[in-house]
Amino acid sequence: MLEKLKKNYFILIITFLFIYFFFNLLDGDRGLISYMEKKDIYEQLKNDQITLNSKIEDLEHKNSLLTENIDLDFIEILIREKFLFGKKGETTYIIKDNGNQK
C-alpha cells in the first residue's frame, strides 16, 4: 500500500490542492458566495442613496420656497396641512388613514 501511495503521490497532492482551492474559491471573506452577498448589499445601498438624494432635493426645494422668495401659496398649504386651518366659510374634513401612515 505504501508503494501505491508513493506512485500516486503527485496525484494525491494535486487532488488535495484542487479541493483546497475549490473550497477557498467558494467560501471565506473573499469567496464567491461572499462576493455575491456583498454585491447585493452594494445594490441595495445604491438604491437607498438614490432615494435619499431625491428626498434631499425635495427638502431643499421646499426650503428654498420658504427662504429665498417666500411663496405664499406654499405657506398656505403648510398651514392647512399642519394646523388644519381653513378660510372663512370652508368646511374642513379630517380623514384618518389607518395602517398606511409613513
Long-range contacts (C-beta under 8 A, 24 or more apart in sequence): none
